[in-house]
Structures are given as C-alpha cells and as structure tokens.
C-alpha cells in the first residue's frame, strides 16, 4: 500500500513541478497586465524567481493532488490486497 501511495504522491509532485515551471511566469504576466489595466504601475518579477516559486508551489499542490488521487484509487482499499476482507 505504501508503495502505491509514494508513487502517486511523487507523480503528482513531478507533474505539478512541470506545470508550475511553465505556467507560473505566464500567470504573473497576466496578473501584472490586469493590474496595469486598472492603473497600478507594477514591474514583472525576474524569470528565475518566478520559475523557482512556481516549481515549489506546483510541487506542493501536485503532491496534495497525487495524495487525493491515491485515496480514491483501488490501491487505497484494503479489499484490493485481502480477498477475505
């Protein structure tokens, strides 16, 4: 059981890391453009900062999503391992 749980969490974290790396800077650009349209003067953060932050946040969120998927999978049920349960 633990094997599958670890695999689901790691797969979710890796997927979240990739998504966070590519989507994080795009979300920042969209957020700054939205605020500029309301009259606020903001500058973009550096790409390195956004990539690192996106990776960290994406990994954490992806790990939680992976754990949630594991709890709903057949591998989290004891009946999958014990036919007499």
PDB file with SEQRES, HELIX, SHEET and CRYST1 records, atoms N, CA, C and O in Angstrom:
SEQRES   1 A   85  UNK UNK UNK UNK UNK UNK UNK UNK UNK UNK UNK UNK UNK          
SEQRES   2 A   85  UNK UNK UNK UNK UNK UNK UNK UNK UNK UNK UNK UNK UNK          
SEQRES   3 A   85  UNK UNK UNK UNK UNK UNK UNK UNK UNK UNK UNK UNK UNK          
SEQRES   4 A   85  UNK UNK UNK UNK UNK UNK UNK UNK UNK UNK UNK UNK UNK          
SEQRES   5 A   85  UNK UNK UNK UNK UNK UNK UNK UNK UNK UNK UNK UNK UNK          
SEQRES   6 A   85  UNK UNK UNK UNK UNK UNK UNK UNK UNK UNK UNK UNK UNK          
SEQRES   7 A   85  UNK UNK UNK UNK UNK UNK UNK                                  
HELIX    1 AA1 UNK A    2  UNK A   37  1                                  36    
HELIX    2 AA2 UNK A   47  UNK A   72  1                                  26    
HELIX    3 AA3 UNK A   74  UNK A   76  5                                   3    
HELIX    4 AA4 UNK A   78  UNK A   80  5                                   3    
CRYST1    1.000    1.000    1.000  90.00  90.00  90.00 P 1           1          
ATOM      1  N   UNK A   1       0.812  -1.185   0.000  1.00  0.00           N  
ATOM      2  CA  UNK A   1       0.000   0.000   0.000  1.00  0.00           C  
ATOM      3  C   UNK A   1       0.861   1.257   0.000  1.00  0.00           C  
ATOM      4  O   UNK A   1       0.583   2.222  -0.711  1.00  0.00           O  
ATOM      5  N   UNK A   2       1.897   1.221   0.803  1.00  0.00           N  
ATOM      6  CA  UNK A   2       2.740   2.406   0.915  1.00  0.00           C  
ATOM      7  C   UNK A   2       3.456   2.677  -0.403  1.00  0.00           C  
ATOM      8  O   UNK A   2       3.697   3.829  -0.763  1.00  0.00           O  
ATOM      9  N   UNK A   3       3.790   1.618  -1.111  1.00  0.00           N  
ATOM     10  CA  UNK A   3       4.468   1.760  -2.396  1.00  0.00           C  
ATOM     11  C   UNK A   3       3.633   2.586  -3.366  1.00  0.00           C  
ATOM     12  O   UNK A   3       4.133   3.510  -4.009  1.00  0.00           O  
ATOM     13  N   UNK A   4       2.359   2.237  -3.460  1.00  0.00           N  
ATOM     14  CA  UNK A   4       1.482   2.957  -4.369  1.00  0.00           C  
ATOM     15  C   UNK A   4       1.241   4.390  -3.902  1.00  0.00           C  
ATOM     16  O   UNK A   4       1.148   5.308  -4.718  1.00  0.00           O  
ATOM     17  N   UNK A   5       1.141   4.575  -2.606  1.00  0.00           N  
ATOM     18  CA  UNK A   5       0.930   5.917  -2.073  1.00  0.00           C  
ATOM     19  C   UNK A   5       2.112   6.812  -2.413  1.00  0.00           C  
ATOM     20  O   UNK A   5       1.923   7.952  -2.837  1.00  0.00           O  
ATOM     21  N   UNK A   6       3.309   6.316  -2.236  1.00  0.00           N  
ATOM     22  CA  UNK A   6       4.506   7.098  -2.556  1.00  0.00           C  
ATOM     23  C   UNK A   6       4.570   7.386  -4.047  1.00  0.00           C  
ATOM     24  O   UNK A   6       4.925   8.492  -4.455  1.00  0.00           O  
ATOM     25  N   UNK A   7       4.228   6.393  -4.863  1.00  0.00           N  
ATOM     26  CA  UNK A   7       4.265   6.593  -6.311  1.00  0.00           C  
ATOM     27  C   UNK A   7       3.271   7.652  -6.761  1.00  0.00           C  
ATOM     28  O   UNK A   7       3.594   8.487  -7.606  1.00  0.00           O  
ATOM     29  N   UNK A   8       2.070   7.626  -6.205  1.00  0.00           N  
ATOM     30  CA  UNK A   8       1.071   8.627  -6.569  1.00  0.00           C  
ATOM     31  C   UNK A   8       1.514  10.023  -6.146  1.00  0.00           C  
ATOM     32  O   UNK A   8       1.375  10.975  -6.915  1.00  0.00           O  
ATOM     33  N   UNK A   9       2.036  10.153  -4.957  1.00  0.00           N  
ATOM     34  CA  UNK A   9       2.453  11.469  -4.470  1.00  0.00           C  
ATOM     35  C   UNK A   9       3.619  12.007  -5.289  1.00  0.00           C  
ATOM     36  O   UNK A   9       3.634  13.188  -5.638  1.00  0.00           O  
ATOM     37  N   UNK A  10       4.590  11.164  -5.600  1.00  0.00           N  
ATOM     38  CA  UNK A  10       5.747  11.612  -6.388  1.00  0.00           C  
ATOM     39  C   UNK A  10       5.320  11.979  -7.804  1.00  0.00           C  
ATOM     40  O   UNK A  10       5.782  12.982  -8.347  1.00  0.00           O  
ATOM     41  N   UNK A  11       4.444  11.179  -8.408  1.00  0.00           N  
ATOM     42  CA  UNK A  11       3.974  11.501  -9.757  1.00  0.00           C  
ATOM     43  C   UNK A  11       3.207  12.822  -9.767  1.00  0.00           C  
ATOM     44  O   UNK A  11       3.365  13.623 -10.688  1.00  0.00           O  
ATOM     45  N   UNK A  12       2.385  13.052  -8.757  1.00  0.00           N  
ATOM     46  CA  UNK A  12       1.662  14.323  -8.672  1.00  0.00           C  
ATOM     47  C   UNK A  12       2.601  15.495  -8.466  1.00  0.00           C  
ATOM     48  O   UNK A  12       2.408  16.562  -9.049  1.00  0.00           O  
ATOM     49  N   UNK A  13       3.625  15.297  -7.630  1.00  0.00           N  
ATOM     50  CA  UNK A  13       4.585  16.369  -7.382  1.00  0.00           C  
ATOM     51  C   UNK A  13       5.391  16.692  -8.633  1.00  0.00           C  
ATOM     52  O   UNK A  13       5.652  17.861  -8.921  1.00  0.00           O  
ATOM     53  N   UNK A  14       5.782  15.673  -9.371  1.00  0.00           N  
ATOM     54  CA  UNK A  14       6.546  15.921 -10.597  1.00  0.00           C  
ATOM     55  C   UNK A  14       5.687  16.630 -11.650  1.00  0.00           C  
ATOM     56  O   UNK A  14       6.159  17.546 -12.323  1.00  0.00           O  
ATOM     57  N   UNK A  15       4.442  16.208 -11.789  1.00  0.00           N  
ATOM     58  CA  UNK A  15       3.549  16.874 -12.740  1.00  0.00           C  
ATOM     59  C   UNK A  15       3.298  18.319 -12.308  1.00  0.00           C  
ATOM     60  O   UNK A  15       3.269  19.225 -13.141  1.00  0.00           O  
ATOM     61  N   UNK A  16       3.118  18.529 -11.013  1.00  0.00           N  
ATOM     62  CA  UNK A  16       2.927  19.894 -10.517  1.00  0.00           C  
ATOM     63  C   UNK A  16       4.153  20.759 -10.724  1.00  0.00           C  
ATOM     64  O   UNK A  16       4.035  21.956 -10.985  1.00  0.00           O  
ATOM     65  N   UNK A  17       5.336  20.158 -10.608  1.00  0.00           N  
ATOM     66  CA  UNK A  17       6.570  20.908 -10.821  1.00  0.00           C  
ATOM     67  C   UNK A  17       6.666  21.378 -12.267  1.00  0.00           C  
ATOM     68  O   UNK A  17       7.017  22.530 -12.525  1.00  0.00           O  
ATOM     69  N   UNK A  18       6.361  20.504 -13.198  1.00  0.00           N  
ATOM     70  CA  UNK A  18       6.439  20.873 -14.615  1.00  0.00           C  
ATOM     71  C   UNK A  18       5.405  21.940 -14.952  1.00  0.00           C  
ATOM     72  O   UNK A  18       5.709  22.921 -15.631  1.00  0.00           O  
ATOM     73  N   UNK A  19       4.195  21.743 -14.474  1.00  0.00           N  
ATOM     74  CA  UNK A  19       3.139  22.728 -14.745  1.00  0.00           C  
ATOM     75  C   UNK A  19       3.482  24.065 -14.094  1.00  0.00           C  
ATOM     76  O   UNK A  19       3.304  25.115 -14.711  1.00  0.00           O  
ATOM     77  N   UNK A  20       3.968  24.039 -12.861  1.00  0.00           N  
ATOM     78  CA  UNK A  20       4.340  25.279 -12.185  1.00  0.00           C  
ATOM     79  C   UNK A  20       5.471  26.011 -12.866  1.00  0.00           C  
ATOM     80  O   UNK A  20       5.497  27.241 -12.884  1.00  0.00           O  
ATOM     81  N   UNK A  21       6.412  25.263 -13.430  1.00  0.00           N  
ATOM     82  CA  UNK A  21       7.545  25.893 -14.106  1.00  0.00           C  
ATOM     83  C   UNK A  21       7.100  26.640 -15.356  1.00  0.00           C  
ATOM     84  O   UNK A  21       7.598  27.729 -15.639  1.00  0.00           O  
ATOM     85  N   UNK A  22       6.161  26.058 -16.109  1.00  0.00           N  
ATOM     86  CA  UNK A  22       5.749  26.688 -17.358  1.00  0.00           C  
ATOM     87  C   UNK A  22       4.594  27.669 -17.197  1.00  0.00           C  
ATOM     88  O   UNK A  22       4.513  28.652 -17.933  1.00  0.00           O  
ATOM     89  N   UNK A  23       3.705  27.416 -16.247  1.00  0.00           N  
ATOM     90  CA  UNK A  23       2.522  28.251 -16.116  1.00  0.00           C  
ATOM     91  C   UNK A  23       2.736  29.419 -15.151  1.00  0.00           C  
ATOM     92  O   UNK A  23       2.087  30.454 -15.298  1.00  0.00           O  
ATOM     93  N   UNK A  24       3.626  29.277 -14.174  1.00  0.00           N  
ATOM     94  CA  UNK A  24       3.859  30.329 -13.185  1.00  0.00           C  
ATOM     95  C   UNK A  24       4.221  31.674 -13.796  1.00  0.00           C  
ATOM     96  O   UNK A  24       3.587  32.675 -13.461  1.00  0.00           O  
ATOM     97  N   UNK A  25       5.210  31.741 -14.676  1.00  0.00           N  
ATOM     98  CA  UNK A  25       5.528  33.034 -15.298  1.00  0.00           C  
ATOM     99  C   UNK A  25       4.397  33.589 -16.161  1.00  0.00           C  
ATOM    100  O   UNK A  25       4.209  34.804 -16.232  1.00  0.00           O  
ATOM    101  N   UNK A  26       3.649  32.714 -16.811  1.00  0.00           N  
ATOM    102  CA  UNK A  26       2.529  33.197 -17.625  1.00  0.00           C  
ATOM    103  C   UNK A  26       1.432  33.794 -16.758  1.00  0.00           C  
ATOM    104  O   UNK A  26       0.813  34.790 -17.132  1.00  0.00           O  
ATOM    105  N   UNK A  27       1.193  33.190 -15.607  1.00  0.00           N  
ATOM    106  CA  UNK A  27       0.200  33.750 -14.688  1.00  0.00           C  
ATOM    107  C   UNK A  27       0.652  35.098 -14.135  1.00  0.00           C  
ATOM    108  O   UNK A  27      -0.170  35.988 -13.918  1.00  0.00           O  
ATOM    109  N   UNK A  28       1.953  35.252 -13.906  1.00  0.00           N  
ATOM    110  CA  UNK A  28       2.452  36.541 -13.426  1.00  0.00           C  
ATOM    111  C   UNK A  28       2.290  37.618 -14.486  1.00  0.00           C  
ATOM    112  O   UNK A  28       1.915  38.746 -14.165  1.00  0.00           O  
ATOM    113  N   UNK A  29       2.560  37.297 -15.718  1.00  0.00           N  
ATOM    114  CA  UNK A  29       2.399  38.268 -16.792  1.00  0.00           C  
ATOM    115  C   UNK A  29       0.936  38.678 -16.905  1.00  0.00           C  
ATOM    116  O   UNK A  29       0.633  39.861 -17.061  1.00  0.00           O  
ATOM    117  N   UNK A  30       0.031  37.713 -16.828  1.00  0.00           N  
ATOM    118  CA  UNK A  30      -1.399  38.028 -16.910  1.00  0.00           C  
ATOM    119  C   UNK A  30      -1.848  38.865 -15.721  1.00  0.00           C  
ATOM    120  O   UNK A  30      -2.645  39.789 -15.885  1.00  0.00           O  
ATOM    121  N   UNK A  31      -1.351  38.559 -14.531  1.00  0.00           N  
ATOM    122  CA  UNK A  31      -1.717  39.313 -13.335  1.00  0.00           C  
ATOM    123  C   UNK A  31      -1.219  40.749 -13.414  1.00  0.00           C  
ATOM    124  O   UNK A  31      -1.949  41.675 -13.063  1.00  0.00           O  
ATOM    125  N   UNK A  32       0.009  40.945 -13.868  1.00  0.00           N  
ATOM    126  CA  UNK A  32       0.556  42.307 -13.984  1.00  0.00           C  
ATOM    127  C   UNK A  32      -0.193  43.097 -15.054  1.00  0.00           C  
ATOM    128  O   UNK A  32      -0.454  44.286 -14.872  1.00  0.00           O  
ATOM    129  N   UNK A  33      -0.541  42.452 -16.166  1.00  0.00           N  
ATOM    130  CA  UNK A  33      -1.288  43.146 -17.209  1.00  0.00           C  
ATOM    131  C   UNK A  33      -2.676  43.550 -16.711  1.00  0.00           C  
ATOM    132  O   UNK A  33      -3.176  44.624 -17.045  1.00  0.00           O  
ATOM    133  N   UNK A  34      -3.293  42.679 -15.908  1.00  0.00           N  
ATOM    134  CA  UNK A  34      -4.600  43.002 -15.348  1.00  0.00           C  
ATOM    135  C   UNK A  34      -4.509  44.193 -14.400  1.00  0.00           C  
ATOM    136  O   UNK A  34      -5.345  45.094 -14.459  1.00  0.00           O  
ATOM    137  N   UNK A  35      -3.512  44.207 -13.535  1.00  0.00           N  
ATOM    138  CA  UNK A  35      -3.358  45.320 -12.606  1.00  0.00           C  
ATOM    139  C   UNK A  35      -2.972  46.612 -13.323  1.00  0.00           C  
ATOM    140  O   UNK A  35      -3.394  47.694 -12.914  1.00  0.00           O  
ATOM    141  N   UNK A  36      -2.180  46.511 -14.381  1.00  0.00           N  
ATOM    142  CA  UNK A  36      -1.832  47.710 -15.143  1.00  0.00           C  
ATOM    143  C   UNK A  36      -3.056  48.308 -15.823  1.00  0.00           C  
ATOM    144  O   UNK A  36      -3.143  49.525 -15.987  1.00  0.00           O  
ATOM    145  N   UNK A  37      -4.008  47.453 -16.222  1.00  0.00           N  
ATOM    146  CA  UNK A  37      -5.215  47.980 -16.862  1.00  0.00           C  
ATOM    147  C   UNK A  37      -6.081  48.760 -15.868  1.00  0.00           C  
ATOM    148  O   UNK A  37      -6.883  49.602 -16.273  1.00  0.00           O  
ATOM    149  N   UNK A  38      -5.925  48.486 -14.585  1.00  0.00           N  
ATOM    150  CA  UNK A  38      -6.640  49.248 -13.558  1.00  0.00           C  
ATOM    151  C   UNK A  38      -5.868  50.465 -13.085  1.00  0.00           C  
ATOM    152  O   UNK A  38      -6.359  51.206 -12.234  1.00  0.00           O  
ATOM    153  N   UNK A  39      -4.665  50.693 -13.616  1.00  0.00           N  
ATOM    154  CA  UNK A  39      -3.916  51.894 -13.300  1.00  0.00           C  
ATOM    155  C   UNK A  39      -2.763  51.708 -12.336  1.00  0.00           C  
ATOM    156  O   UNK A  39      -2.071  52.676 -12.021  1.00  0.00           O  
ATOM    157  N   UNK A  40      -2.534  50.501 -11.860  1.00  0.00           N  
ATOM    158  CA  UNK A  40      -1.396  50.250 -10.970  1.00  0.00           C  
ATOM    159  C   UNK A  40      -0.137  50.090 -11.804  1.00  0.00           C  
ATOM    160  O   UNK A  40      -0.160  49.469 -12.867  1.00  0.00           O  
ATOM    161  N   UNK A  41       0.966  50.656 -11.316  1.00  0.00           N  
ATOM    162  CA  UNK A  41       2.227  50.507 -12.051  1.00  0.00           C  
ATOM    163  C   UNK A  41       3.079  49.451 -11.338  1.00  0.00           C  
ATOM    164  O   UNK A  41       3.611  49.691 -10.254  1.00  0.00           O  
ATOM    165  N   UNK A  42       3.194  48.313 -11.952  1.00  0.00           N  
ATOM    166  CA  UNK A  42       3.973  47.210 -11.408  1.00  0.00           C  
ATOM    167  C   UNK A  42       5.026  46.780 -12.412  1.00  0.00           C  
ATOM    168  O   UNK A  42       4.884  47.010 -13.613  1.00  0.00           O  
ATOM    169  N   UNK A  43       6.064  46.168 -11.922  1.00  0.00           N  
ATOM    170  CA  UNK A  43       7.071  45.579 -12.796  1.00  0.00           C  
ATOM    171  C   UNK A  43       7.005  44.069 -12.639  1.00  0.00           C  
ATOM    172  O   UNK A  43       6.576  43.557 -11.605  1.00  0.00           O  
ATOM    173  N   UNK A  44       7.429  43.373 -13.661  1.00  0.00           N  
ATOM    174  CA  UNK A  44       7.469  41.916 -13.612  1.00  0.00           C  
ATOM    175  C   UNK A  44       8.618  41.459 -12.732  1.00  0.00           C  
ATOM    176  O   UNK A  44       9.670  42.095 -12.681  1.00  0.00           O  
ATOM    177  N   UNK A  45       8.405  40.359 -12.047  1.00  0.00           N  
ATOM    178  CA  UNK A  45       9.491  39.756 -11.300  1.00  0.00           C  
ATOM    179  C   UNK A  45      10.431  39.070 -12.277  1.00  0.00           C  
ATOM    180  O   UNK A  45      10.073  38.834 -13.431  1.00  0.00           O  
ATOM    181  N   UNK A  46      11.623  38.754 -11.818  1.00  0.00           N  
ATOM    182  CA  UNK A  46      12.561  38.081 -12.698  1.00  0.00           C  
ATOM    183  C   UNK A  46      12.080  36.664 -12.989  1.00  0.00           C  
ATOM    184  O   UNK A  46      11.379  36.055 -12.180  1.00  0.00           O  
ATOM    185  N   UNK A  47      12.456  36.159 -14.129  1.00  0.00           N  
ATOM    186  CA  UNK A  47      12.002  34.826 -14.539  1.00  0.00           C  
ATOM    187  C   UNK A  47      12.525  33.752 -13.597  1.00  0.00           C  
ATOM    188  O   UNK A  47      11.828  32.775 -13.325  1.00  0.00           O  
ATOM    189  N   UNK A  48      13.737  33.921 -13.099  1.00  0.00           N  
ATOM    190  CA  UNK A  48      14.300  32.909 -12.198  1.00  0.00           C  
ATOM    191  C   UNK A  48      13.480  32.802 -10.924  1.00  0.00           C  
ATOM    192  O   UNK A  48      13.202  31.702 -10.447  1.00  0.00           O  
ATOM    193  N   UNK A  49      13.089  33.956 -10.369  1.00  0.00           N  
ATOM    194  CA  UNK A  49      12.288  33.942  -9.150  1.00  0.00           C  
ATOM    195  C   UNK A  49      10.944  33.285  -9.402  1.00  0.00           C  
ATOM    196  O   UNK A  49      10.467  32.496  -8.585  1.00  0.00           O  
ATOM    197  N   UNK A  50      10.336  33.609 -10.527  1.00  0.00           N  
ATOM    198  CA  UNK A  50       9.032  33.023 -10.847  1.00  0.00           C  
ATOM    199  C   UNK A  50       9.127  31.532 -11.104  1.00  0.00           C  
ATOM    200  O   UNK A  50       8.244  30.773 -10.703  1.00  0.00           O  
ATOM    201  N   UNK A  51      10.183  31.108 -11.767  1.00  0.00           N  
ATOM    202  CA  UNK A  51      10.339  29.685 -12.050  1.00  0.00           C  
ATOM    203  C   UNK A  51      10.540  28.898 -10.755  1.00  0.00           C  
ATOM    204  O   UNK A  51       9.944  27.836 -10.575  1.00  0.00           O  
ATOM    205  N   UNK A  52      11.362  29.405  -9.871  1.00  0.00           N  
ATOM    206  CA  UNK A  52      11.611  28.708  -8.611  1.00  0.00           C  
ATOM    207  C   UNK A  52      10.347  28.686  -7.758  1.00  0.00           C  
ATOM    208  O   UNK A  52      10.009  27.655  -7.177  1.00  0.00           O  
ATOM    209  N   UNK A  53       9.653  29.809  -7.679  1.00  0.00           N  
ATOM    210  CA  UNK A  53       8.420  29.861  -6.900  1.00  0.00           C  
ATOM    211  C   UNK A  53       7.352  28.952  -7.506  1.00  0.00           C  
ATOM    212  O   UNK A  53       6.641  28.253  -6.784  1.00  0.00           O  
ATOM    213  N   UNK A  54       7.246  28.965  -8.823  1.00  0.00           N  
ATOM    214  CA  UNK A  54       6.281  28.095  -9.491  1.00  0.00           C  
ATOM    215  C   UNK A  54       6.595  26.633  -9.272  1.00  0.00           C  
ATOM    216  O   UNK A  54       5.686  25.819  -9.108  1.00  0.00           O  
ATOM    217  N   UNK A  55       7.874  26.288  -9.267  1.00  0.00           N  
ATOM    218  CA  UNK A  55       8.261  24.901  -9.034  1.00  0.00           C  
ATOM    219  C   UNK A  55       7.899  24.491  -7.608  1.00  0.00           C  
ATOM    220  O   UNK A  55       7.357  23.406  -7.395  1.00  0.00           O  
ATOM    221  N   UNK A  56       8.189  25.339  -6.642  1.00  0.00           N  
ATOM    222  CA  UNK A  56       7.910  24.985  -5.242  1.00  0.00           C  
ATOM    223  C   UNK A  56       6.404  24.879  -5.004  1.00  0.00           C  
ATOM    224  O   UNK A  56       5.935  23.894  -4.433  1.00  0.00           O  
ATOM    225  N   UNK A  57       5.659  25.868  -5.429  1.00  0.00           N  
ATOM    226  CA  UNK A  57       4.212  25.840  -5.218  1.00  0.00           C  
ATOM    227  C   UNK A  57       3.569  24.714  -6.018  1.00  0.00           C  
ATOM    228  O   UNK A  57       2.677  24.026  -5.520  1.00  0.00           O  
ATOM    229  N   UNK A  58       4.018  24.525  -7.254  1.00  0.00           N  
ATOM    230  CA  UNK A  58       3.475  23.449  -8.079  1.00  0.00           C  
ATOM    231  C   UNK A  58       3.758  22.076  -7.504  1.00  0.00           C  
ATOM    232  O   UNK A  58       2.920  21.179  -7.598  1.00  0.00           O  
ATOM    233  N   UNK A  59       4.928  21.900  -6.911  1.00  0.00           N  
ATOM    234  CA  UNK A  59       5.272  20.618  -6.305  1.00  0.00           C  
ATOM    235  C   UNK A  59       4.390  20.330  -5.100  1.00  0.00           C  
ATOM    236  O   UNK A  59       3.921  19.205  -4.927  1.00  0.00           O  
ATOM    237  N   UNK A  60       4.163  21.328  -4.277  1.00  0.00           N  
ATOM    238  CA  UNK A  60       3.323  21.137  -3.090  1.00  0.00           C  
ATOM    239  C   UNK A  60       1.884  20.826  -3.500  1.00  0.00           C  
ATOM    240  O   UNK A  60       1.286  19.880  -2.987  1.00  0.00           O  
ATOM    241  N   UNK A  61       1.333  21.602  -4.403  1.00  0.00           N  
ATOM    242  CA  UNK A  61      -0.042  21.367  -4.845  1.00  0.00           C  
ATOM    243  C   UNK A  61      -0.152  20.023  -5.559  1.00  0.00           C  
ATOM    244  O   UNK A  61      -1.118  19.288  -5.354  1.00  0.00           O  
ATOM    245  N   UNK A  62       0.834  19.698  -6.396  1.00  0.00           N  
ATOM    246  CA  UNK A  62       0.823  18.413  -7.093  1.00  0.00           C  
ATOM    247  C   UNK A  62       0.911  17.233  -6.144  1.00  0.00           C  
ATOM    248  O   UNK A  62       0.290  16.199  -6.389  1.00  0.00           O  
ATOM    249  N   UNK A  63       1.671  17.367  -5.065  1.00  0.00           N  
ATOM    250  CA  UNK A  63       1.740  16.305  -4.064  1.00  0.00           C  
ATOM    251  C   UNK A  63       0.400  16.078  -3.394  1.00  0.00           C  
ATOM    252  O   UNK A  63       0.001  14.936  -3.168  1.00  0.00           O  
ATOM    253  N   UNK A  64      -0.303  17.165  -3.072  1.00  0.00           N  
ATOM    254  CA  UNK A  64      -1.632  17.027  -2.480  1.00  0.00           C  
ATOM    255  C   UNK A  64      -2.626  16.410  -3.465  1.00  0.00           C  
ATOM    256  O   UNK A  64      -3.463  15.597  -3.073  1.00  0.00           O  
ATOM    257  N   UNK A  65      -2.538  16.789  -4.729  1.00  0.00           N  
ATOM    258  CA  UNK A  65      -3.415  16.201  -5.740  1.00  0.00           C  
ATOM    259  C   UNK A  65      -3.115  14.713  -5.900  1.00  0.00           C  
ATOM    260  O   UNK A  65      -4.035  13.902  -6.009  1.00  0.00           O  
ATOM    261  N   UNK A  66      -1.842  14.355  -5.915  1.00  0.00           N  
ATOM    262  CA  UNK A  66      -1.469  12.943  -6.007  1.00  0.00           C  
ATOM    263  C   UNK A  66      -1.981  12.144  -4.825  1.00  0.00           C  
ATOM    264  O   UNK A  66      -2.448  11.018  -4.996  1.00  0.00           O  
ATOM    265  N   UNK A  67      -1.901  12.707  -3.629  1.00  0.00           N  
ATOM    266  CA  UNK A  67      -2.422  12.015  -2.452  1.00  0.00           C  
ATOM    267  C   UNK A  67      -3.936  11.859  -2.538  1.00  0.00           C  
ATOM    268  O   UNK A  67      -4.481  10.819  -2.168  1.00  0.00           O  
ATOM    269  N   UNK A  68      -4.607  12.888  -3.022  1.00  0.00           N  
ATOM    270  CA  UNK A  68      -6.056  12.800  -3.191  1.00  0.00           C  
ATOM    271  C   UNK A  68      -6.453  11.739  -4.202  1.00  0.00           C  
ATOM    272  O   UNK A  68      -7.431  11.018  -4.004  1.00  0.00           O  
ATOM    273  N   UNK A  69      -5.695  11.644  -5.285  1.00  0.00           N  
ATOM    274  CA  UNK A  69      -5.967  10.597  -6.269  1.00  0.00           C  
ATOM    275  C   UNK A  69      -5.711   9.215  -5.691  1.00  0.00           C  
ATOM    276  O   UNK A  69      -6.434   8.268  -6.001  1.00  0.00           O  
ATOM    277  N   UNK A  70      -4.692   9.094  -4.858  1.00  0.00           N  
ATOM    278  CA  UNK A  70      -4.404   7.802  -4.242  1.00  0.00           C  
ATOM    279  C   UNK A  70      -5.542   7.370  -3.320  1.00  0.00           C  
ATOM    280  O   UNK A  70      -5.929   6.201  -3.330  1.00  0.00           O  
ATOM    281  N   UNK A  71      -6.080   8.286  -2.530  1.00  0.00           N  
ATOM    282  CA  UNK A  71      -7.132   7.906  -1.592  1.00  0.00           C  
ATOM    283  C   UNK A  71      -8.400   7.459  -2.311  1.00  0.00           C  
ATOM    284  O   UNK A  71      -9.213   6.737  -1.734  1.00  0.00           O  
ATOM    285  N   UNK A  72      -8.580   7.875  -3.556  1.00  0.00           N  
ATOM    286  CA  UNK A  72      -9.756   7.461  -4.324  1.00  0.00           C  
ATOM    287  C   UNK A  72      -9.465   6.254  -5.214  1.00  0.00           C  
ATOM    288  O   UNK A  72     -10.378   5.745  -5.864  1.00  0.00           O  
ATOM    289  N   UNK A  73      -8.231   5.788  -5.261  1.00  0.00           N  
ATOM    290  CA  UNK A  73      -7.899   4.672  -6.138  1.00  0.00           C  
ATOM    291  C   UNK A  73      -8.216   3.342  -5.471  1.00  0.00           C  
ATOM    292  O   UNK A  73      -8.492   3.278  -4.273  1.00  0.00           O  
ATOM    293  N   UNK A  74      -8.170   2.284  -6.272  1.00  0.00           N  
ATOM    294  CA  UNK A  74      -8.437   0.951  -5.725  1.00  0.00           C  
ATOM    295  C   UNK A  74      -7.297   0.470  -4.839  1.00  0.00           C  
ATOM    296  O   UNK A  74      -7.494  -0.437  -4.031  1.00  0.00           O  
ATOM    297  N   UNK A  75      -6.120   1.050  -4.970  1.00  0.00           N  
ATOM    298  CA  UNK A  75      -4.967   0.616  -4.184  1.00  0.00           C  
ATOM    299  C   UNK A  75      -5.051   1.072  -2.726  1.00  0.00           C  
ATOM    300  O   UNK A  75      -4.337   0.538  -1.877  1.00  0.00           O  
ATOM    301  N   UNK A  76      -5.891   2.028  -2.428  1.00  0.00           N  
ATOM    302  CA  UNK A  76      -6.034   2.515  -1.061  1.00  0.00           C  
ATOM    303  C   UNK A  76      -7.010   1.668  -0.258  1.00  0.00           C  
ATOM    304  O   UNK A  76      -7.090   1.805   0.963  1.00  0.00           O  
ATOM    305  N   UNK A  77      -7.745   0.802  -0.924  1.00  0.00           N  
ATOM    306  CA  UNK A  77      -8.727  -0.040  -0.247  1.00  0.00           C  
ATOM    307  C   UNK A  77      -8.068  -1.342   0.189  1.00  0.00           C  
ATOM    308  O   UNK A  77      -7.305  -1.945  -0.566  1.00  0.00           O  
ATOM    309  N   UNK A  78      -8.365  -1.768   1.403  1.00  0.00           N  
ATOM    310  CA  UNK A  78      -7.780  -2.994   1.928  1.00  0.00           C  
ATOM    311  C   UNK A  78      -8.325  -4.220   1.190  1.00  0.00           C  
ATOM    312  O   UNK A  78      -7.669  -5.261   1.156  1.00  0.00           O  
ATOM    313  N   UNK A  79      -9.502  -4.106   0.608  1.00  0.00           N  
ATOM    314  CA  UNK A  79     -10.103  -5.231  -0.111  1.00  0.00           C  
ATOM    315  C   UNK A  79      -9.289  -5.600  -1.355  1.00  0.00           C  
ATOM    316  O   UNK A  79      -9.382  -6.730  -1.834  1.00  0.00           O  
ATOM    317  N   UNK A  80      -8.506  -4.680  -1.874  1.00  0.00           N  
ATOM    318  CA  UNK A  80      -7.669  -4.983  -3.038  1.00  0.00           C  
ATOM    319  C   UNK A  80      -6.565  -5.970  -2.669  1.00  0.00           C  
ATOM    320  O   UNK A  80      -6.138  -6.760  -3.510  1.00  0.00           O  
ATOM    321  N   UNK A  81      -6.105  -5.933  -1.438  1.00  0.00           N  
ATOM    322  CA  UNK A  81      -4.994  -6.773  -1.015  1.00  0.00           C  
ATOM    323  C   UNK A  81      -5.452  -8.042  -0.282  1.00  0.00           C  
ATOM    324  O   UNK A  81      -4.775  -9.069  -0.345  1.00  0.00           O  
ATOM    325  N   UNK A  82      -6.576  -7.978   0.402  1.00  0.00           N  
ATOM    326  CA  UNK A  82      -7.049  -9.103   1.195  1.00  0.00           C  
ATOM    327  C   UNK A  82      -8.390  -9.573   0.628  1.00  0.00           C  
ATOM    328  O   UNK A  82      -9.388  -8.868   0.773  1.00  0.00           O  
ATOM    329  N   UNK A  83      -8.442 -10.742  -0.011  1.00  0.00           N  
ATOM    330  CA  UNK A  83      -9.703 -11.174  -0.599  1.00  0.00           C  
ATOM    331  C   UNK A  83     -10.759 -11.551   0.427  1.00  0.00           C  
ATOM    332  O   UNK A  83     -11.930 -11.693   0.074  1.00  0.00           O  
ATOM    333  N   UNK A  84     -10.374 -11.718   1.691  1.00  0.00           N  
ATOM    334  CA  UNK A  84     -11.328 -12.092   2.724  1.00  0.00           C  
ATOM    335  C   UNK A  84     -11.864 -10.900   3.516  1.00  0.00           C  
ATOM    336  O   UNK A  84     -12.643 -11.074   4.453  1.00  0.00           O  
ATOM    337  N   UNK A  85     -11.444  -9.688   3.138  1.00  0.00           N  
ATOM    338  CA  UNK A  85     -11.884  -8.503   3.877  1.00  0.00           C  
ATOM    339  C   UNK A  85     -13.242  -8.042   3.408  1.00  0.00           C  
ATOM    340  O   UNK A  85     -13.770  -7.055   3.920  1.00  0.00           O  
TER     341      UNK A  85                                                      
END                                                                             
